[in-house]
Every structure is written in C-alpha cells, then in structure tokens.
Amino acid sequence: SQKKTTDTAEASLTPEMTRSQYKNAIANIFRRHMVKRGSDYGIEFDQFKKFYPKVRPYTSFSQSTSDRSWQRMFDVYDENRDGLITWKEAWLRLV
C-alpha cells in the first residue's frame, strides 16, 4: 500500500543517501506535515514536533522533550520568527 511506502521512506533516511535522495525524502515528509497559513505553506510548532524526529532520526528530541526545548529548536529553524517554518527555512538548516 502507499502508506507502507511512505513509512518505509521515512524509516530509510540514512547517511549514505545522496543529497538529492535526502532532499526528496525530506521534502515528502515536509509536505505531509505542512499547513497553509494565508498564502504561505509551512510547518507550525505542533507539526514541527512530529516532523523533526523523522528528518533527524538520531536526535535526542522526542515527544517527552519539554516544550521549552522544542521551542528553542523551532526558533533555530524559523529564521523570520513568524511561527511558520517554510521549506526554504527547513532545507537551509537540514543541509
């Protein structure tokens, strides 16, 4: 099924991936977590808490990490501090 393929793609992020493979995999995960706000698309705080561990599988961040720590990490990605991480903001931090 398509869901299995999606889960497998998320589980298979590896250091051996090419930059292009990694970017495509991350873009797919990003699209599944993004929301529309006005004319912009991106990831808000609550979605970020689900997105980040999927794109950084070796992170120590988890659902039990304090919201304060999550907010600091979110702020690292949200360069313009508008509460929405765009694809451009995310990709700049992930490479």
C-alpha positions in Angstrom: 0.0 0.0 0.0 1.0 3.6 -0.4 1.2 4.1 3.4 3.8 1.3 3.8 5.9 3.0 1.1 5.6 6.3 3.0 6.6 4.7 6.3 9.5 2.9 4.7 10.8 6.1 3.1 10.8 7.8 6.4 12.5 4.9 8.1 15.1 4.6 5.5 16.8 8.0 5.9 20.5 7.1 6.0 23.9 8.8 5.9 24.6 7.0 2.7 21.8 8.8 0.8 22.9 11.3 -1.9 22.0 14.9 -1.3 19.3 14.6 -3.9 17.8 11.5 -2.4 17.8 13.1 1.1 16.2 16.3 -0.2 13.4 14.4 -2.0 12.8 12.2 1.1 12.7 15.3 3.4 10.5 17.2 1.0 8.0 14.4 1.1 8.0 14.3 4.9 7.7 18.1 5.0 4.7 18.1 2.6 2.9 15.6 4.9 3.3 18.0 7.9 2.8 21.4 6.4 -0.2 23.6 6.8 -1.4 26.6 4.8 -1.4 30.0 6.5 -2.5 32.8 4.3 -0.6 32.4 1.1 2.3 30.6 2.8 2.9 26.9 3.4 5.0 25.6 6.2 5.2 23.8 9.5 3.9 25.2 12.7 5.2 24.3 16.2 3.0 21.3 16.8 3.8 19.8 13.4 7.5 20.5 13.9 7.5 18.3 17.0 6.4 15.4 14.7 8.5 16.4 11.6 11.9 17.0 13.3 12.4 13.4 14.7 11.5 12.0 11.3 14.2 14.0 9.5 16.7 13.8 12.2 16.4 10.1 13.3 19.3 10.2 15.7 18.1 13.3 17.6 17.6 13.1 21.4 14.4 15.1 20.9 11.2 13.2 21.4 7.6 13.7 22.4 8.7 13.7 26.0 11.1 16.6 25.4 10.0 19.8 27.1 8.0 22.4 25.1 10.6 25.0 26.1 13.4 22.9 24.4 11.2 22.3 21.4 10.5 26.0 21.1 14.2 26.8 21.1 14.8 24.2 18.3 11.8 25.6 16.4 13.2 29.1 16.7 16.5 27.9 15.1 14.6 26.9 12.0 12.1 29.7 12.0 14.5 32.4 10.8 12.0 35.2 10.4 10.2 34.4 13.6 6.7 34.3 12.1 5.8 31.0 13.7 5.9 29.1 10.4 8.9 27.2 9.1 8.9 27.3 5.3 10.5 24.7 3.1 13.3 27.2 2.4 13.9 27.7 6.1 13.8 24.0 6.8 16.1 23.0 4.0 18.7 25.6 4.9 19.0 24.0 8.3 18.9 20.4 7.2 21.8 20.5 4.8 
